[in-house]
Amino acid sequence: MAFAIVTSCKKTAEPAPTPEPDAIPLQIATSVTRATEYAFEANDVVGLYVVNVPSTLQATGNHIDNARFTFDGTKWNGDTQYYWKDGNTKADFYCYYPYVSS
């Protein structure tokens, strides 16, 4: 029993993937104060909406909708890492306290 396998190879250049622009992470910062009456304390939670200009704030469909950020006593941590749309788009931020999930 005889059989033959014939193959051919043609080297083709794969197109280089288009590099994605550098992602710019979104971070919340607050000023430091010693008075706790008017400052955030560990485990305080805020909600955040981010609206890309020229849009207006909506209940849903914004760049970021009601994102939950928890203060650990030093910095704010989001439940998810959020990023700016790009390096050129202006945005309006709506941050409120205390956080409400709906």
C-alpha contacts under 8 A as a table, 3 or more apart, distances in Angstrom:
res1	aa1	res2	aa2	distance
23	A	83	Y	6.45
23	A	84	W	7.30
23	A	86	D	7.58
24	I	83	Y	5.41
24	I	84	W	5.58
24	I	86	D	7.41
24	I	87	G	7.66
25	P	81	Q	7.08
25	P	82	Y	5.92
25	P	83	Y	4.33
25	P	84	W	6.35
26	L	81	Q	7.43
26	L	82	Y	5.47
26	L	83	Y	5.06
26	L	84	W	6.20
27	Q	76	W	7.49
28	I	75	K	7.72
28	I	76	W	5.97
29	A	75	K	6.87
29	A	76	W	6.97
33	T	36	T	7.61
33	T	39	A	6.65
34	R	39	A	7.76
35	A	38	Y	6.08
35	A	39	A	6.25
36	T	39	A	4.75
36	T	40	F	6.70
36	T	41	E	6.83
40	F	44	D	6.29
40	F	71	F	7.36
40	F	73	G	7.80
41	E	44	D	5.74
41	E	71	F	6.89
41	E	72	D	7.68
41	E	73	G	5.79
42	A	70	T	7.91
42	A	71	F	5.29
42	A	72	D	4.66
42	A	73	G	4.16
42	A	74	T	7.79
43	N	70	T	5.79
43	N	71	F	5.26
43	N	72	D	5.75
43	N	73	G	7.35
44	D	70	T	5.78
44	D	71	F	5.42
44	D	72	D	7.88
44	D	98	P	7.57
45	V	68	R	6.74
45	V	69	F	5.58
45	V	70	T	4.41
45	V	71	F	6.31
45	V	97	Y	6.89
45	V	98	P	6.08
45	V	99	Y	5.54
46	V	68	R	5.98
46	V	69	F	5.41
46	V	70	T	6.61
46	V	95	C	6.68
46	V	96	Y	5.61
46	V	97	Y	4.80
46	V	98	P	5.45
46	V	99	Y	4.58
47	G	66	N	5.21
47	G	67	A	5.36
47	G	68	R	4.90
47	G	69	F	6.35
47	G	95	C	5.61
47	G	96	Y	5.38
47	G	97	Y	6.58
47	G	98	P	7.29
47	G	99	Y	4.87
47	G	100	V	7.11
48	L	64	I	7.32
48	L	65	D	6.86
48	L	66	N	4.95
48	L	67	A	4.96
48	L	68	R	6.64
48	L	69	F	7.62
48	L	93	F	7.04
48	L	94	Y	5.63
48	L	95	C	4.42
48	L	96	Y	6.60
49	Y	57	L	7.88
49	Y	62	N	7.10
49	Y	63	H	7.59
49	Y	64	I	5.20
49	Y	65	D	4.91
49	Y	66	N	5.15
49	Y	67	A	6.58
49	Y	93	F	5.91
49	Y	94	Y	5.03
49	Y	95	C	6.43
50	V	62	N	6.31
50	V	63	H	5.47
50	V	64	I	4.84
50	V	65	D	6.87
50	V	91	A	6.44
50	V	92	D	5.77
50	V	93	F	4.72
50	V	94	Y	6.36
51	V	55	S	6.33
51	V	56	T	6.55
51	V	57	L	6.06
51	V	62	N	5.21
51	V	63	H	5.43
51	V	64	I	6.97
51	V	91	A	5.37
51	V	92	D	5.16
51	V	93	F	6.52
52	N	55	S	5.81
52	N	56	T	7.98
52	N	62	N	7.29
52	N	63	H	6.27
52	N	89	T	6.62
52	N	90	K	5.96
52	N	91	A	4.23
52	N	92	D	6.39
53	V	56	T	7.40
53	V	89	T	7.02
53	V	90	K	5.45
53	V	91	A	5.12
53	V	92	D	6.74
57	L	62	N	6.79
58	Q	61	G	6.59
58	Q	62	N	6.46
59	A	62	N	7.83
59	A	65	D	7.48
60	T	65	D	5.96
61	G	64	I	7.76
61	G	65	D	7.02
62	N	65	D	5.73
63	H	85	K	7.60
64	I	67	A	6.54
64	I	82	Y	7.96
66	N	101	S	7.53
67	A	78	G	7.15
67	A	79	D	7.51
68	R	78	G	5.81
68	R	79	D	6.04
68	R	99	Y	6.97
69	F	76	W	5.90
69	F	77	N	5.25
69	F	78	G	4.26
69	F	79	D	6.44
70	T	76	W	5.46
70	T	77	N	5.30
70	T	78	G	6.43
70	T	79	D	7.98
71	F	74	T	6.89
71	F	75	K	5.65
71	F	76	W	4.42
71	F	77	N	6.35
72	D	75	K	5.76
72	D	76	W	6.40
72	D	77	N	7.38
78	G	81	Q	6.18
78	G	82	Y	7.82
84	W	87	G	7.25
85	K	89	T	6.70
86	D	89	T	5.95
96	Y	99	Y	6.73
